[in-house]
Amino acid sequence: MKIIFITREGYDLAGARIRCYNFAKELKKYGLYTEVFSFADNLGANSGKEEYKLRIRDKLKYNFEAFKRLKKEKEAIFFINRFHYHSFSPWILNLINGNKIIFDLDDWEFRENPKYYFGIFPSSKAEFLTRKLAKRALFCIGASRFLVEYLSQFNKNTYYIPSGVDTEKFKPKKIEKDNSKIVFSWIGTMHREDDIENIKFVIDCFLELRKKYQNIFLEIAGDGIYFEELKRTVEEIKDKNIFLKGWIEPDQMPDYLNNIDIGLLPLIQKTKFNLAKSPTKLFEYMAMAKPVVCSDMGECSYIIKDGENGFLAKDKEEFIKKLEILIMNWQKRNEMGKTAYENIKNNYGLEIIGNDLYQIIRNNLMINEN
């Protein structure tokens, strides 16, 4: 059996790297033949912050090229990560050749509140087509409880598979470290206005704490179309303890995280995007045995047991309060980090998730292990 993971993104972006490249690698351990077909990596399509440059004719061209390559795979199962322009070629082949589809959704990439005028005409074509693709799929996978509930409306055969983390790559290492400095870290992309709002929220919390603590530092790592706006904001603040680290390559991320002290994951907007998100960076912080302070929202609320493997905060006041607990108590930081690591290793590691995914595929396709 061959499963082809199809994504529009490149390996450098978490959606493709984790839910296509990592999942494909893990399923090979069970004797399945897997392959990743990335429009970015295989065809050279713009991805991430460069994707906006793609014109309609570019998207048609890449779909035509993908169609030519994929049509030879008459027996393959197509694992489609998200609905976007890359979904059309495998969908058409599903209709023509009968290739089975597994539909995977790990982000809310449509309008915030799509409507159906007169119950028929959709305000969001992407959301409408996502429903159709979900119905067409052999089964669906949601990366968060929110997405599982959403997809289950259109396909009862829907399962929960979080993004998780490769615990062979992300694991704590002993290093010589200056314990007099406490480094907070925010990591992510900056493609949405919400991202900048969340970072500014972190900066506000940090500046409040800086009035009392001179040994704390804030590192902001990432890139995106709003990076220059963030850069101007940081320059205006003129705080020597705030650093913009820029983009960190995925394979360098474990070494970077090994040197921070506290991970930050603020989500201040109660939107479908935030409720739906599978928090990749949360998994990575925790796998590196770092205590995390995150907003009490969405998937984070299921993963974090407040005060045990991390802290949950409902507002700015709570965020600051819980950061201060970690600043003042290094033992709490260490204990919480160790608990977080064990929790991830036992529940959200790639091996655990890979086995869960294999069992779902096995049960739905009646794979004979003999």
N, C-alpha and C positions, 0 to 999 in steps of 0.2 A: 504494500500500500504506500502511495506517495501523497504527502500533504505539502502543498505549496503555500507558504505564508506570503500574502500580498499586501504591501504597504506603499504609500506615496512618499514616506519619509526615509531619511538615511540613518545609518547606524548611530550617528552622533546624537540623534534625538531619542528620548526615552521610550516613546511609544513603539517605534520600530525596533530599537535595541532590545527591550525587555520582552515585548509581547510577540515579536517575530523571531529575531535572532536567538534570544535566550530560550524561548519555548521550543524552537526548532531543534536547537542543540540538545535540549533535555529529552525530547521525544525519541531522538536517535538511540538513546540508551535502552529503549524498549523494543528496538528492532524495526522502528518505523523509518521509512525513507523520507526525509524532509529537505526542503529547499526554501530559501527566501528570495522572493522577487520584489525588489525595491525599485520604484520608479526613479528614485534619486540615485541609488548606487548602481543599478543595472542599466538605466537608460539615460542618466545624467540630468534628470529634471531638477529644477530648483526646489529647495526644501527649506523648512524653517523660516527664518526672517527674509529669505530671498524668494519664497514661494509667491508672494504677491506680484512678482514680475511676470509670472506665467500668463499668457493670453489664451483665449479660447482655442485658437488654432494650435497653440503649443500643447494644450491638454488633449486635443483631438489627435494630434500627431503621436503623443506618447501612448495613448490608448490603442491606436492602430498598431503601433510597434509591439505593444504588450499582447494584443490579440494575435498577431502573427506568431509570436513565440509560444504563447500559452495554448493555442489551438492544437498543437501537437500532443499536448498532455491530456489525451481523451479520458484516461482513467483516474487522473489526479483529483484530489479533493482540494478545493480552494478555501484557504483560511483568510478571510478578508478582515483586515484590521481597520475599523472605522468606515463610515461612508464618506466618500469624497470623490473627486474626479477619477481616481484610480479604480473605483469600484465597477465602472461600466464594462470594461473588457471582460473580466471574469464573470460578471452577471450575464452578459450576452452569451458567453460560452456555456453557462449553466442552461440557458434556454435552447441553444443549438445542439450542444454535445451531451448535455445532461450531467455535466460535472457537478458533484455535490458541493454545497457551500456551508462553511462554518462562519458565522458572523460574530466578530469580536468588537465590543465597544468599550473604550476606556476613557472617553472624554465626551462632554456635551459640547458639540461644535455647531449647534444651530442657534437660531434666535432664542432669546431668553424665554419668551412666552408665546410659542407659536399658536396661531388660531386657525380655525376652519370656518370660513364665512359660509353661512347657510348649511353648515355641517359638511360641506363638500370642498370648497376652494381653500387651499392651504396658504397661509401667510409665509410659510417657510418651505420651499421646495425640497431643501436638504432633509428636513425632518420628515416630510411626507415620503420621500424615497427611502429613508432609513426604515420607516415602518414596513414598506413594501419588501425591502431586502430582508428584514428580520422574519417576515412571514414566509419568504422563499427559502430561508436557510433550513438545513437539516436540524441544527440547533444553534442557539445563541449563547454567548458568554458575556457577562457583565463584570467589569473590574471593580465595581462598588455595589453596595446594597441598593443604592438609589437607581443605578442603571439596570440591575437585575429586575427590580420592580417595574421599571419603564419597559424593558424589552419583553417581559412576561405578558404584557397586554396584547402583544402581537404574535408571540411564539411561546407556548406553554413550556416548551422544551428549552428552558433557559437556566444557566448555571453561573455560580459565583466563582470567579478565579481572579484574585487580586494580583497586582503587578509583582509584588514581592521584591526580592533582591537575591543576587547571586552571592551566597555566603562564603563561597570559596575565594571570591575577589574582595568582598567587603567583610573584613574581620579585623579586630583591633590588634595592633602591634605595639610592643613595648618600645618606647623612645625616651631619650633624654629631653625633658621639657622644662621651660621656665614656669614654675607654678605660681609665680607672683603675678603673672598676666593671665587674664581670663578672656578668652576669645569667643564671641558670639558669631554665628554664621547663618546667613540667609543664602540659599542657592536656588536658582531657577531661571526660567526664560522671562523675557520682558516684551512679549508680543501684544499684551492687552493693557488697557488703562488700569484695570483692576490690579495688575502686577505692581505697577508704580504706587498705587494707593496702599497696597500691603507693605511695600518696602518703606514708604514714608511713615506708616504706622510703626514699623520696627524702629526707624530712626528716632521718632518722637519718644518711644519708650526708652531707648538707649540714652538719649540726651537727658531725660528725667533722672535716670540712674547715675549719669555722669556727674550730677551735682554732688553726689555723695561718694562715688567711687572713681578714683583716677586710674585704677589698674585694669579697667575693662576696655575691650576693643571690639569693634564691629567690622566684620568682613562681609561684603556683598559680592557674590560670585555669579556671573551669568551674562547674557547678552540678549539683544533683541531690538526691535524697531524703536523702543522707548529708552534705549540705553543713554542716548545723548541728553534726554530730558533729565534722567536720574543724575547724570554726571554734573549738569548745571546745578541741580539741587544740592548735591554734596559740596560742590565748590562754594556755593553761597553760605553754607553752614560753617565752613572753615574749622572743622573739628579734626585735629591731628590723629585722633583715635578711630576714625572711620576710613575704611579702605575699600576701593573698588578693585576687585580682583580680575574682572573680565571673565571671559569664557574659559572654563576648565574642561579639557578633553575627558571623555568618560573613563578612559583607562587610567587617568591620573587622579580621578576623584577619590579613590580609597586613601592614597597617600595624603591628599589635601585634608580630608576629614579626620585623619589620624592626629592632626596637629591642632584641631579646634577643641573647644571645651563644651560648648552648648549649641545645639541646633535650634533654629527658629522656623516656625511654620504658621504665620498669621494668615487668616482668611476672614477679612472683616465684612465682606459682602455676602449676604445670604442669597446666593444665586444658584440656579441649577448647575452652572459650571462648577462651582465650588462643592456643592452637595454631591455631584457625580464623580468628582476626581478621585482616582486611586493615588494616594500620596507617595510617589516614588521617593522623594527626598526624605520623608519620614522614615521609610524602611531603611534607607541608606544610613541616616544618622544613627538609628537604633542598632543596626548591624555592626556599626563601628563602636558600639558601647558608649554612645554620647547621650546625655540627658537632653530631652527635647521639651520646649514649651510651644504648644500649638493651640490654635483656636478650637473651641469645643463645637465642632461643626462637621457634618458629613462623615466620611469614612474615618477620620481621626477619632471621632467619639467612640467608635467601635474598637479601635486598635489600642488606644491609650486608656489605661486604668489610672485615673488621676492620683498622683502621689506615689505610684508604685513603679511603673515603667516609663513614666513621663508626667508632664503636667498639662492639664487642659485649662484654658482661660476663656471666659465669656466676654470680657471687655478689656479695655486698656488698663484699668486699675488692677484687674486680676493678673494680666500679663506682667506688669511691672512687679507686683507682689511676688509672683512665683519665680521670676528671674532673680529677684533679690534673695530669695531663699537659697538658690543655687550659687549665687555670688558668695554668700556668707558661709556656706557649709560645703567644704570640699568632699567630706565623707558622703554627704547626700548625693553629690554629683557622681561619685564613683559607684555607690550602691545602685542608684537609679540607672546608670549606664550599663552595669552588669545585668540587671534585671531585664532591661530593654534588649540586650544582646541575646539572652537566653530565650526570651519571648519570640524574637524574630527567627532565631535558628530553629525553634521547635514548631513554628506555625506559618512563617512567611518566607522561608528559604526557598530557593529555586528548586531544590530537589523535592521538597514537600509539594510545591505547587505543580511541578512537572508530573509527579505521580497522580495528583488529582486530575490534571488535564488528560493524562493517558487513560485513566479509568473512565472518564466521561466519553472519550473517543471510542474506547473499547466497547463500552456498553451500548453506544448508539450505532456502532458499525459492526457489532457482533464479531470482534476479532478473536480468532482462535489462537490462544497462546501456545498450544501444542504444535 
